[in-house]
């Protein structure tokens, strides 16, 4: 397992997958490496479930940080095709975090949840010694709906088109340039473009739009290990091969320049907000039109084929072993703290 970021598949298979508590008939989809959500069948009702850390970055401004944290948590159930509906959230806050600051953070989260139709049903809020930002808790999101509306993570079918929204390193670019602007030796216009990517690091509404358009067989949020990681996870989940061209994938302004400055590969850097979709070719035009009508760039990047693994621009691409964003974040933070 790597020192930073999510555990790899070998660690997951050895330590997690073999120890999952009781075996229950209502678990339709349990924990799987690289899969965003679990699935329950409760008397004929589908319940998608996902748990994530609550990551709050006060330097973004507390209202913006709250929306960012909430959207990150909800994304993993949104890709089930069911609209997120319920949330349980636990805050483990540092002692110095004041009441007024929490009120600003929580109000923004409440407003975003209300806009998305999500009800907060339970939680835990406390201050504890030893806790620090950005990791200040955890949350579990639910999406409740008709089993026939679920888009399974293992649903990619041979012959499907592969669609990619927004492109590589959206989250890494926006987050790092916003948190550490003084560390980037970039033209002012380029820096502003890179920072604007942070407002695109949200895929909840995109997932709901794509699902409503119809014909989506699989949908995955490209977070840690970026697009190359996400493509491999979609392929592995369904036991298929993805053949993809980067020429057809949108690349947002400022991404290439920021990643080049950091000397990181944008295709393996975290890119929350970017979706990988496997879509019935008869529905591709409708999905593309629906996303573009909401202002979301999307490209028809490739095809689902028989076989295994991922080919990008004619070359075999394995799942990245590590996401370079974590090391870049640590180095930028170290430089910012140096006198």
Residue, then its C-alpha position, 0 to 999 in steps of 0.5 A: x500500500x502507498x504511503x499516501x492516498x487510497x489503499x491499492x487493490x492488493x491491500x484491499x483484497x488481503x485485509x478488507x475484502x476478506x473481513x466484511x462482517x455478516x453475510x446478509x441477503x439484502x446486500x446487492x453490491x458490497x465493497x469492491x476496490x475502485x467502486x464508488x458505492x454499495x447497494x442494498x435491496x430493501x424490500x424491492x427498493x434500491x439504496x445506494x450507500x457511500x462513505x467518504x472523509x469530510x475534507x474541509x479546507x478553510x483557506x478556500x473560504x468556509x462557505x466554499x469549503x463547505x460546498x466542496x466537502x459536501x459535493x465530494x461526499x455526495x458524488x459517489x452515490x450520484x454515479x449510481x444514477x439515483x439522486x442523492x437523498x439522505x446524509x449522515x455526517x460526523x464532524x471531529x473538529x479541532x478545539x480552536x474552531x469557533x462557533x461562528x466559523x462552524x455556522x458559516x461552514x454548516x450553513x453552506x452545506x445545508x444550502x447545497x444539500x437543500x438545493x440538491x434535495x438531500x436531507x441530513x438525517x443524523x450525525x455527530x458534531x464535536x471538538x477533540x484534541x489532536x484533530x486538524x484540517x482538512x480531515x475533520x470527520x466522515x459522512x455517509x450518503x444514501x440515494x434511494x430509488x427504483x432498482x431499475x434506475x440504478x447504473x451499476x459500476x460493473x455495467x459497461x458493455x461491449x460496444x458501448x461508447x466511452x464518454x469523459x466529461x471535463x478531462x484530466x486533473x480538474x480537481x488537482x489543478x483548481x485546488x492546488x493553484x487556489x490554496x497555494x497561488x504564490x507558489x506558481x510561477x505562471x502568467x496571471x491569466x493562466x493562474x486565474x484559469x487554473x484556479x477556476x477549475x476548482x468550481x468544476x470539481x463537482x459531478x453530482x449534477x452532471x451525474x443526474x443529468x447523464x442518468x436522466x438522458x438514458x442509456x448510461x450503463x456505467x458511470x464513475x467519478x475520476x478521483x484519486x489516480x485520475x482518469x487513467x485510474x478511473x478508466x482501469x476501474x471501469x474496465x476491471x469492474x465489468x471485465x472489459x477492455x476500454x480503447x480510448x483516445x486522449x484527442x477526444x477528451x476535453x482538457x480545461x484551461x490552465x490544466x496543462x500549464x499547472x501540471x507542467x509547473x508541478x511536474x506531475x502527470x495530469x492523467x494520473x492526478x486526482x480529478x474529482x468532478x470528471x466522469x467516465x461513462x459507458x453509454x449505449x451508442x444509440x443514446x450517446x448523442x442524447x447524453x452529450x446534448x444533455x451535458x453540453x446544455x448544462x455547460x459541461x464539456x464532454x468528449x466521446x473518447x473511445x469504445x468498450x471492447x472485449x478483453x481486459x485492461x485499458x489502451x490509451x492512444x494505442x498504448x496499454x495503460x495500467x492503473x497508476x500506483x500512486x496519485x502525484x497530487x498528494x506529494x505535490x500538495x505536501x511539497x507546496x504546503x512545506x514551501x508555504x510554511x518555510x520562512 
